[in-house]
Amino acid sequence: MRVLVADDHPMWRDAVARDLEDAGFDVVGIADDGPSAVRRTIATRPDVLVLDLNLPGLRGDEVCVALAEAALPTRVLILSASAEQQDVLEAVKSGASGYLVKSAAREEFIDAVHATAAGKAVFTPGLAGLVLGEFRRLAASPSAPTSDPALQLTPRETEVLLLVATGLSYKEIATELFISHRTVQNHVQSTLNKLQLHNRVQLVRYALAHGLDAPQPPQG
């Protein structure tokens, strides 16, 4: 698995690269600012870009936008000292697959890189709740969209979509909703088809951009 690391602090960047190499990843390059992160990602096309948010030249979210415009298959995992809600939301809106704070344990970081490469939405515990809260705030806004493909979704599909967006696995969603793993997979595939999306990460971005809200469970 090929990874590129972008961070403007040499000691931190080199330590992250060593941890990745020790875990069996192929570190194909490093970058110390936003423009070089874009150039080297385009040149090497890694599976995952581990990206600091506060880079000189271009911020991490701006790097994400540039890479999205280049239509690269590379997935981006933000690794930042900031746990501010606005930073998290801007990163996800800009195309990041996940967001991990730098206080995370080494094992948690390595697992997050694996999960990001597999197309999963990865958040430091607690940050997924911030994203879900933003969904609900947008849904309550008077400017929330009224003609939207999401209106084609059933209440259960919307519920599953929001749980996917918070980073839960299919197994965890099945346990939460008291349904089978296969049923969760079917709901996700149906949602992808209706919204003309291709993977779980795109579902996260869609939900955040459109302010979907989960239906309330029936009483009794």
NUGULO-411744 format. One record per residue (C-alpha): residue number from 1; residue in three letters; x, y, z. Coordinates in nm, 4 decimals, padded with zeros to 6 digits. Each point is the difference from the previous one (the first is absolute). Layout:
seq;type;xx;yy;zz
NUM;ALA;X;Y;Z
...
***
This chain:
seq;type;xx;yy;zz
1;MET;00.0000;00.0000;00.0000
2;ARG;00.1485;00.3303;-00.1119
3;VAL;-00.0153;00.3082;00.2251
4;LEU;00.1227;00.3592;-00.0274
5;VAL;00.0471;00.2167;00.3117
6;ALA;-00.0423;00.3793;-00.0032
7;ASP;00.0904;00.2004;00.3113
8;ASP;00.2083;00.3131;00.0503
9;HIS;00.1590;-00.1175;00.3269
10;PRO;00.3019;-00.2157;-00.0974
11;MET;00.0255;-00.2004;00.3236
12;TRP;-00.3706;-00.0834;00.0002
13;ARG;-00.0049;-00.0756;-00.3748
14;ASP;00.3002;-00.2313;00.0232
15;ALA;-00.1435;-00.1793;00.3037
16;VAL;-00.3292;-00.0608;-00.1817
17;ALA;00.1857;-00.1299;-00.3054
18;ARG;00.2056;-00.2382;00.2180
19;ASP;-00.3126;-00.1303;00.1741
20;LEU;-00.1594;-00.0680;-00.3375
21;GLU;00.3074;-00.1776;-00.1336
22;ASP;00.0294;-00.2094;00.3174
23;ALA;-00.3650;-00.1018;-00.0504
24;GLY;00.0761;-00.1202;-00.3533
25;PHE;-00.1175;00.2978;-00.2054
26;ASP;00.1986;00.1266;-00.2987
27;VAL;00.0622;00.3705;00.0679
28;VAL;00.0370;00.1352;-00.3540
29;GLY;00.0797;00.3577;00.0991
30;ILE;-00.0257;00.2857;00.2452
31;ALA;-00.1017;00.3644;-00.0369
32;ASP;00.0515;00.3029;00.2232
33;ASP;-00.2570;00.2414;-00.1449
34;GLY;-00.3343;00.0002;-00.1810
35;PRO;00.1184;00.0529;-00.3599
36;SER;00.2603;-00.2777;00.0250
37;ALA;-00.2610;-00.2299;00.1552
38;VAL;-00.2179;00.0508;-00.3080
39;ARG;00.2872;-00.0426;-00.2474
40;ARG;00.1435;-00.3119;00.1625
41;THR;-00.3401;-00.1624;00.0470
42;ILE;-00.0786;00.0518;-00.3678
43;ALA;00.3448;-00.1332;-00.0960
44;THR;-00.0001;-00.3099;00.2228
45;ARG;-00.3755;-00.0746;00.0244
46;PRO;00.0165;-00.1637;00.3456
47;ASP;-00.2885;-00.1967;00.1479
48;VAL;-00.0136;00.2371;00.2981
49;LEU;00.1250;00.3523;00.0652
50;VAL;00.0558;00.0666;00.3706
51;LEU;-00.0462;00.3752;00.0092
52;ASP;00.0522;00.2661;00.2656
53;LEU;-00.2692;00.2662;-00.0020
54;ASN;00.2117;00.3106;00.0628
55;LEU;00.2544;-00.0048;-00.2815
56;PRO;00.1761;00.3030;-00.1494
57;GLY;-00.0925;00.0922;-00.3548
58;LEU;-00.3300;-00.1888;-00.0013
59;ARG;-00.2045;-00.1180;00.2965
60;GLY;-00.0873;-00.3664;00.0235
61;ASP;-00.3587;00.0604;-00.1107
62;GLU;00.1294;00.1933;-00.3028
63;VAL;00.2294;-00.2921;-00.0835
64;CYS;-00.3056;-00.2280;00.0119
65;VAL;-00.1858;00.2245;-00.2447
66;ALA;00.2969;00.0048;-00.2393
67;LEU;00.0292;-00.3782;00.0080
68;ALA;-00.3745;-00.0420;-00.0545
69;GLU;00.0260;00.2215;-00.3067
70;ALA;00.2819;-00.2247;-00.1274
71;ALA;-00.2350;-00.3007;00.0371
72;LEU;00.2599;-00.2108;00.1800
73;PRO;-00.0971;-00.3312;00.1642
74;THR;00.2132;00.0955;00.3035
75;ARG;-00.1908;00.0190;00.3273
76;VAL;00.0913;00.2665;00.2550
77;LEU;00.0322;-00.0486;00.3747
78;ILE;00.0391;00.3284;00.1872
79;LEU;00.2383;-00.0281;00.2968
80;SER;-00.0272;00.3258;00.1905
81;ALA;00.0611;00.1530;00.3417
82;SER;-00.3377;00.1731;-00.0282
83;ALA;-00.3268;-00.1569;00.1125
84;GLU;-00.2005;00.3144;-00.0767
85;GLN;-00.3394;-00.0713;-00.1566
86;GLN;00.0508;00.2437;-00.2868
87;ASP;00.3317;-00.1591;-00.0947
88;VAL;-00.1558;-00.3472;-00.0033
89;LEU;-00.3002;00.1072;-00.2068
90;GLU;00.2063;00.1964;-00.2534
91;ALA;00.2328;-00.2965;-00.0470
92;VAL;-00.2878;-00.2403;-00.0657
93;LYS;-00.1788;00.2439;-00.2295
94;SER;00.3229;00.0427;-00.1962
95;GLY;00.0379;-00.3715;-00.0606
96;ALA;00.1924;-00.1515;00.2924
97;SER;-00.0933;-00.3595;00.0738
98;GLY;00.0670;00.0340;00.3695
99;TYR;00.1367;00.2147;00.2803
100;LEU;00.2290;-00.1115;00.2804
101;VAL;00.1537;00.2195;00.2698
102;LYS;00.3728;-00.0249;00.0661
103;SER;-00.0568;-00.1183;00.3566
104;ALA;-00.1210;-00.3342;-00.1408
105;ALA;00.1963;-00.3099;00.1000
106;ARG;00.2319;-00.1561;-00.2586
107;GLU;-00.2232;-00.3065;-00.0358
108;GLU;-00.3050;00.2197;-00.0529
109;PHE;00.1851;00.1943;-00.2694
110;ILE;00.1161;-00.3130;-00.1836
111;ASP;-00.3535;-00.1432;00.0131
112;ALA;-00.1340;00.3306;-00.1340
113;VAL;00.2347;-00.0108;-00.3001
114;HIS;-00.1102;-00.3565;-00.0776
115;ALA;-00.3665;00.1000;00.0339
116;THR;00.0465;00.3078;-00.2186
117;ALA;00.1621;-00.2093;-00.2724
118;ALA;-00.2996;-00.2350;00.0181
119;GLY;-00.2386;00.2889;-00.0663
120;LYS;-00.1336;00.0397;00.3521
121;ALA;-00.0770;00.3325;00.1655
122;VAL;00.2336;00.0319;00.2985
123;PHE;-00.0393;00.2474;00.2868
124;THR;00.1646;00.0404;00.3366
125;PRO;-00.2631;-00.1074;00.2573
126;GLY;-00.2252;00.2956;00.0714
127;LEU;00.0581;00.1747;-00.3314
128;ALA;-00.2564;-00.2159;-00.1778
129;GLY;-00.2558;00.1483;00.2382
130;LEU;00.0959;00.3484;-00.1175
131;VAL;-00.0663;-00.1004;-00.3588
132;LEU;-00.3371;-00.1524;00.0900
133;GLY;-00.0893;00.3169;00.1885
134;GLU;00.0719;00.2011;-00.3127
135;PHE;-00.2313;-00.2259;-00.2008
136;ARG;-00.2797;00.0806;00.2416
137;ARG;00.0738;00.3722;00.0077
138;LEU;-00.0109;00.0168;-00.3788
139;ALA;-00.3198;-00.2020;-00.0093
140;ALA;-00.1663;00.2532;00.2312
141;SER;00.1133;00.2961;-00.2090
142;PRO;-00.2645;00.1903;-00.2008
143;SER;00.2353;-00.0261;-00.2980
144;ALA;00.0069;-00.3799;00.0104
145;PRO;-00.0610;-00.1392;-00.3517
146;THR;-00.3577;-00.0896;-00.0874
147;SER;00.0617;-00.1678;-00.3375
148;ASP;00.2764;-00.2478;00.0635
149;PRO;00.0769;-00.3615;-00.0984
150;ALA;00.0107;-00.0801;00.3703
151;LEU;-00.3787;00.0331;00.0046
152;GLN;-00.0032;-00.3314;-00.1882
153;LEU;00.1487;-00.1738;00.3024
154;THR;-00.2153;-00.2001;00.2378
155;PRO;00.0149;00.0885;00.3713
156;ARG;00.2108;-00.3113;00.0648
157;GLU;00.2433;00.0854;-00.2824
158;THR;00.0407;00.3499;00.1434
159;GLU;00.0620;-00.1457;00.3455
160;VAL;00.2633;-00.2404;-00.1353
161;LEU;00.1604;00.2822;-00.2010
162;LEU;00.0502;00.2124;00.3111
163;LEU;00.1498;-00.2916;00.1942
164;VAL;00.2392;-00.0703;-00.2885
165;ALA;00.0921;00.3688;00.0025
166;THR;00.1016;-00.0173;00.3656
167;GLY;00.2552;-00.2698;-00.0846
168;LEU;-00.1806;-00.3083;00.1342
169;SER;00.0710;-00.3339;-00.1668
170;TYR;-00.2808;-00.2006;-00.1609
171;LYS;00.0138;-00.2420;00.2934
172;GLU;-00.0341;00.2848;00.2504
173;ILE;-00.2912;00.1480;-00.1953
174;ALA;-00.1712;-00.3391;-00.0079
175;THR;00.0315;-00.0247;00.3784
176;GLU;-00.1233;00.3580;00.0502
177;LEU;-00.3113;-00.0511;-00.2158
178;PHE;-00.0678;-00.3660;00.0867
179;ILE;00.0255;-00.1095;-00.3631
180;SER;00.2328;-00.2370;-00.1833
181;HIS;00.3390;00.0884;-00.1475
182;ARG;-00.1371;-00.0936;-00.3441
183;THR;-00.2962;00.2368;00.0430
184;VAL;00.2378;00.2853;00.0820
185;GLN;00.2019;-00.0765;-00.3142
186;ASN;-00.3188;-00.0011;-00.2079
187;HIS;-00.1102;00.3374;00.1408
188;VAL;00.3413;00.1532;-00.0682
189;GLN;00.0078;-00.1321;-00.3570
190;SER;-00.3527;00.1261;-00.0645
191;THR;00.0954;00.3427;00.1380
192;LEU;00.3125;00.0145;-00.2169
193;ASN;-00.2058;-00.0842;-00.3073
194;LYS;-00.2695;00.2588;00.0735
195;LEU;00.2506;00.2783;00.0673
196;GLN;00.2298;-00.1071;-00.2868
197;LEU;00.2971;-00.0322;00.2341
198;HIS;00.2735;-00.2631;00.0037
199;ASN;00.1210;-00.0622;00.3547
200;ARG;-00.0470;00.0649;00.3714
201;VAL;00.2260;00.3048;00.0033
202;GLN;-00.2139;00.1713;-00.2630
203;LEU;-00.3051;-00.0778;00.2154
204;VAL;00.1607;00.1866;00.2911
205;ARG;00.0640;00.3049;-00.2160
206;TYR;-00.3499;-00.0104;-00.1466
207;ALA;-00.1654;-00.0196;00.3410
208;LEU;00.2091;00.2892;00.1316
209;ALA;-00.0666;00.2176;-00.3042
210;HIS;-00.3751;-00.0640;-00.0051
211;GLY;-00.0808;00.0061;00.3703
212;LEU;-00.1795;-00.3326;00.0282
213;ASP;-00.1588;-00.0766;00.3329
214;ALA;-00.0688;-00.3402;00.1476
215;PRO;-00.3647;-00.0936;00.0621
216;GLN;-00.1027;-00.0440;00.3600
217;PRO;-00.0582;-00.3621;00.1083
218;PRO;-00.3639;-00.0966;00.0613
219;GLN;-00.1158;00.0211;00.3576
220;GLY;-00.0953;-00.3211;00.1798
***
